[in-house]
Amino acid sequence: MKTILTLLTATVLLTGCFSEQSDDALLEQDRKNLEKSLDGYKVLFYKFGKICLRSSVVQDSSAEFQEFQAKFRAVSELIMKSASQNEKSMSVMDYIKLYRDYKSMKSFIVRTDEDQYPV
């Protein structure tokens, strides 16, 4: 029994030692793992807030950015309107509008590097 266990352990250790991967392959594997771990709702929401805050002072002329700013203004006006009226909750239609605008801005958020805007 000890011999089988020893042979099995030695085989596993030896096959692990001889399967060399290049630095580029290991780097690419780490990059894929990082992209998977950063693809989440909390990270997306953080990027959304950071882009909105930083882009509020930028006057970019691209059509995609102008569309993003228009939708963001509509969302912020809706939130400010409900806050100024001291409502405890918004209507279902308001939530649907917020969600729809957020989903339409999501592709811009995913593609945009939030650090390209000034602090």
C-alpha positions in Angstrom: 0.0 0.0 0.0 2.8 2.4 0.9 4.6 1.6 -2.4 1.5 2.5 -4.5 1.0 5.7 -2.6 4.7 6.6 -3.0 4.7 5.8 -6.7 1.5 7.8 -7.2 2.9 10.8 -5.4 6.2 10.7 -7.3 4.3 10.4 -10.6 2.2 13.5 -9.8 5.2 15.5 -8.7 7.3 14.5 -11.7 4.5 15.3 -14.3 4.0 18.7 -12.6 7.7 19.5 -12.8 8.1 18.7 -16.5 5.1 20.5 -17.8 6.7 23.9 -18.4 4.8 26.8 -19.7 6.3 29.9 -21.1 6.1 33.2 -19.3 3.8 34.5 -22.1 1.4 31.6 -21.7 1.3 32.1 -17.9 0.8 35.8 -18.4 -2.1 35.3 -20.8 -3.7 32.8 -18.4 -3.4 35.4 -15.6 -4.8 38.1 -17.8 -7.9 35.9 -18.6 -8.4 35.1 -14.9 -8.2 38.8 -14.1 -10.8 39.7 -16.7 -13.1 37.1 -15.4 -12.8 38.3 -11.8 -13.3 42.0 -12.8 -16.5 41.2 -14.8 -19.1 41.8 -12.2 -22.0 44.0 -11.3 -20.2 45.8 -8.5 -17.3 46.6 -10.7 -19.6 47.8 -13.5 -21.5 50.0 -11.0 -18.3 51.5 -9.7 -17.1 52.3 -13.2 -20.5 53.8 -14.0 -20.2 56.2 -11.0 -16.6 57.0 -11.7 -17.3 57.8 -15.4 -20.3 59.9 -14.5 -18.4 61.9 -11.9 -15.3 62.5 -14.0 -17.1 63.1 -17.2 -19.4 65.8 -15.8 -16.9 68.5 -16.5 -15.6 67.2 -19.9 -16.9 68.6 -23.1 -16.3 65.7 -25.5 -17.7 66.0 -28.9 -18.3 62.4 -29.8 -21.8 61.3 -30.5 -21.6 58.3 -28.2 -20.4 60.5 -25.3 -23.1 63.1 -25.9 -25.8 60.3 -25.9 -24.3 59.0 -22.6 -24.4 62.4 -21.0 -28.0 63.0 -22.1 -29.1 59.7 -20.6 -27.1 60.4 -17.4 -28.7 63.8 -17.1 -32.2 62.3 -17.5 -31.4 59.7 -14.8 -30.0 62.3 -12.4 -33.0 64.6 -12.9 -35.4 61.8 -12.2 -33.5 60.9 -9.0 -33.3 64.6 -7.9 -37.0 65.1 -8.6 -38.0 62.2 -6.4 -35.6 63.4 -3.7 -36.9 66.9 -3.7 -40.5 65.8 -3.4 -39.6 63.9 -0.3 -41.1 60.7 -1.7 -40.2 57.6 0.1 -40.1 55.6 -3.1 -40.3 56.2 -6.8 -43.0 54.7 -9.0 -42.6 51.5 -10.9 -42.3 53.4 -14.1 -39.5 55.5 -12.7 -37.6 52.4 -11.8 -38.2 50.9 -15.2 -36.9 54.1 -16.9 -33.8 54.1 -14.6 -33.1 50.5 -15.4 -33.6 50.9 -19.2 -31.3 54.0 -19.3 -28.7 52.2 -17.2 -28.8 49.1 -19.5 -28.4 51.4 -22.6 -25.4 53.1 -21.1 -23.8 49.8 -20.1 -22.0 49.2 -23.4 -20.4 52.6 -23.2 -19.3 51.9 -19.6 -17.8 48.5 -20.5 -15.8 49.9 -23.4 -14.6 53.1 -21.8 -11.6 53.5 -19.6 -12.7 55.5 -16.6 -9.2 56.9 -16.0 -9.1 58.8 -19.3 -11.2 61.6 -17.8 -9.6 64.2 -15.5 -9.8 63.8 -11.8 
